[in-house]
Amino acid sequence: MSYLPHIYPLSATFFITFRLADSLPQHNIDQIKEEYICSANKIKEKYIDK
């Protein structure tokens, strides 16, 4: 078995990544998706040749 020591340097920046599964209600997720699609469509309209 290998041993890897834990080193905690003073004044260092640590990154912690985690996922909060089901942390938002589905209706909030749907609303965020709808707002994103609406915003994307508005941006696309600026670049479409009319």
KATA-V539869 format. One record per run of one state. SS is the DSSP state (a for helix, b for strand, c for the rest). FROM is the first residue (numbers start at 1). TO is the last residue. Records with the same first field share a line. If there is no record, write none. Layout:
SS = FROM-TO, FROM-TO
//
This chain:
c = 1-25, 48-50
a = 26-47
//
